[in-house]
Amino acid sequence: MKLTPDEQLCRLLDTGDVLTYARIQHSLKMSERQIRRILHRLRKGGLPIEERREGSLKLFFLPADRQRVAVPDLQFDSAEL
């Protein structure tokens, strides 16, 4: 099943990474204008996307309490149990 651009951006933000427009553009293969629209839609939908500036770069991220980092399943053999 193919994810929508909104879902793809949510997944990128969920990793806890701080994202720039360039990183999002590379991942989603979309223009900065399209990304701004997606960010606006996600914020309007209640996702607390924060931003800050570092020099000329605008950085986007989710607060730590809103990130959903996937944890892989742990597998043990009988000797390890």
Helices and strands as residue ranges (DSSP letters): H 5-14, E 19-20, H 21-28, H 32-44, E 50-54, E 57-61, G 64-66
